[in-house]
Amino acid sequence: MKKCAACARESGDGRKYCRYHAKALEQLKSHYDSWVEAYGGISWQDYLQRLQKMEEETTGQWVREVIEAEMKKKEEV
């Protein structure tokens, strides 16, 4: 069984993230559009970097873990 890219939980069905981190990614993506509109265009990577710099209370643990995994993925490319 495949493991979540952000934790040790099983991700299941060939998914990248477990259900908790998948929900966090879904929330990140849904809020990204608002940031694009507010900033007059912002890249996904810049969005993640800005969120990463915010305090933990603002973003939450699962979101921060997804951001870290997504940033790591970008570094590997």
ChimeraX attribute file (.defattr): number of C-alpha atoms within 10 A of each C-alpha:
attribute: neighborCount
match mode: 1-to-1
recipient: residues
	/A:1	9
	/A:2	15
	/A:3	16
	/A:4	22
	/A:5	21
	/A:6	22
	/A:7	16
	/A:8	11
	/A:9	16
	/A:10	17
	/A:11	21
	/A:12	14
	/A:13	9
	/A:14	11
	/A:15	14
	/A:16	16
	/A:17	24
	/A:18	21
	/A:19	15
	/A:20	17
	/A:21	24
	/A:22	19
	/A:23	15
	/A:24	22
	/A:25	20
	/A:26	13
	/A:27	12
	/A:28	19
	/A:29	12
	/A:30	11
	/A:31	12
	/A:32	17
	/A:33	13
	/A:34	12
	/A:35	15
	/A:36	14
	/A:37	10
	/A:38	10
	/A:39	9
	/A:40	8
	/A:41	12
	/A:42	14
	/A:43	11
	/A:44	16
	/A:45	13
	/A:46	10
	/A:47	18
	/A:48	19
	/A:49	14
	/A:50	10
	/A:51	17
	/A:52	18
	/A:53	10
	/A:54	12
	/A:55	10
	/A:56	12
	/A:57	7
	/A:58	11
	/A:59	17
	/A:60	12
	/A:61	13
	/A:62	17
	/A:63	25
	/A:64	23
	/A:65	19
	/A:66	24
	/A:67	24
	/A:68	17
	/A:69	17
	/A:70	17
	/A:71	15
	/A:72	12
	/A:73	11
	/A:74	10
	/A:75	8
	/A:76	6
	/A:77	5
